Amino acid sequence: MKILAFNASPRKSHGITEIIMKKFLEGAEDTGAEIESHYVVDLDINGCTGCFSCWWKTPGKCIHRDDMDWILPKMTEYDVVYLGTPIFHYNIIHYLQRMRERTLPLSMPEMYISEDETHHTGRHKKQVHTVLAAVCGFPDQINFNQAKGLFPSATHIMLPYAQILMYQGGERFVPGFLDSVKKAGYELAKKRKLTEEHRAKLVVEYSDDVKKEMVEWHNEMSKRM
Ligand SMILES: Cc1cc2nc3c(=O)[nH]c(=O)nc-3n(C[C@H](O)[C@H](O)[C@H](O)COP(=O)(O)O)c2cc1C
């Protein structure tokens, strides 16, 4: 089992995206999985020019020579691709979106319709499991709507008001969350699937009372900053 992990937070090892990614990879490591992880901001990834050369001129190959040269083959050979992102303005961070746009060479130009939706055929046959782990600052799940829509078939790990993990004692608001993330790393590396019950634990929802408490706590802290 091979796992390719990306942390797209510009805060790299100082952010909450990292805390969650580390937990997931810890679980995967317990199975003996082979793990490779990268900070997206350290990678040389040019923006897609929209030239479609990777479809018509040089099928499967982009015009750019940069880190996507080694990332793309790994994205098709590895078993699990883990994408960690902060939510910026209700979306995945642009560093990750740029990387994602550069995956066009993995698709074929041909279209097919499935369940009323049109898709492109994949160039590679291997089924790679994607994990999308997102964190945000507001306490509402609505902040993840775009991210979920971009990766509908991925396993979602979604922690709102994620800064709670930085505060002393903050873990009491999300009891068992980090253990569930670690277990997800273990289970996906072992069996490539999770139970519905387990998936539900990875998408954190707060009650209205907790949200109110969080907002008050945040505002108090902001006044002191
Ligand atoms: C420019 C910017 C935009 C943000 N937009 C949102 C947002 O739309 N919704 C939200 O809940 N949090 C938003 N946040 C908060 C981040 O998602 C939050 O700080 C997150 O923990 C950052 O991840 P990291 O700790 O891994 O760096 C934003 C932060 C920044 C800097």
The ligand as a MOL file (V3000), in Angstrom:
LIG
                    3D

  0  0  0     0  0            999 V3000
M  V30 BEGIN CTAB
M  V30 COUNTS 31 33 0 0 0
M  V30 BEGIN ATOM
M  V30 1 C -7.2970 34.4900 3.3030 0
M  V30 2 C -8.0430 33.5780 4.2210 0
M  V30 3 C -9.3440 33.2180 3.9010 0
M  V30 4 C -10.0660 32.3810 4.7510 0
M  V30 5 N -11.3390 32.0450 4.4170 0
M  V30 6 C -12.0570 31.2620 5.2610 0
M  V30 7 C -13.4060 30.9290 4.9430 0
M  V30 8 O -13.9580 31.2810 3.9120 0
M  V30 9 N -14.0820 30.1850 5.8410 0
M  V30 10 C -13.5500 29.7530 6.9980 0
M  V30 11 O -14.2390 29.1070 7.7840 0
M  V30 12 N -12.2520 30.0100 7.2990 0
M  V30 13 C -11.4920 30.7580 6.4610 0
M  V30 14 N -10.1700 31.0320 6.7540 0
M  V30 15 C -9.5540 30.4250 7.9610 0
M  V30 16 C -8.6510 29.2280 7.6070 0
M  V30 17 O -9.3750 28.2250 6.9360 0
M  V30 18 C -8.0650 28.6620 8.9070 0
M  V30 19 O -7.2300 29.6390 9.4820 0
M  V30 20 C -7.3040 27.3600 8.7360 0
M  V30 21 O -7.0470 26.8260 9.9860 0
M  V30 22 C -5.9650 27.5170 8.0610 0
M  V30 23 O -5.3650 26.2320 7.9280 0
M  V30 24 P -3.8730 25.9260 8.4860 0
M  V30 25 O -3.9630 26.1020 9.9730 0
M  V30 26 O -3.5620 24.5270 8.1140 0
M  V30 27 O -2.9560 26.9060 7.8490 0
M  V30 28 C -9.4590 31.8760 5.9320 0
M  V30 29 C -8.1240 32.2400 6.2280 0
M  V30 30 C -7.4320 33.0700 5.3850 0
M  V30 31 C -6.0090 33.4270 5.7240 0
M  V30 END ATOM
M  V30 BEGIN BOND
M  V30 1 1 1 2
M  V30 2 1 2 3
M  V30 3 2 2 30
M  V30 4 2 3 4
M  V30 5 1 4 5
M  V30 6 1 4 28
M  V30 7 2 5 6
M  V30 8 1 6 7
M  V30 9 1 6 13
M  V30 10 2 7 8
M  V30 11 1 7 9
M  V30 12 1 9 10
M  V30 13 2 10 11
M  V30 14 1 10 12
M  V30 15 2 12 13
M  V30 16 1 13 14
M  V30 17 1 14 15
M  V30 18 1 14 28
M  V30 19 1 15 16
M  V30 20 1 16 17
M  V30 21 1 16 18
M  V30 22 1 18 19
M  V30 23 1 18 20
M  V30 24 1 20 21
M  V30 25 1 20 22
M  V30 26 1 22 23
M  V30 27 1 23 24
M  V30 28 2 24 25
M  V30 29 1 24 26
M  V30 30 1 24 27
M  V30 31 2 28 29
M  V30 32 1 29 30
M  V30 33 1 30 31
M  V30 END BOND
M  V30 END CTAB
M  END
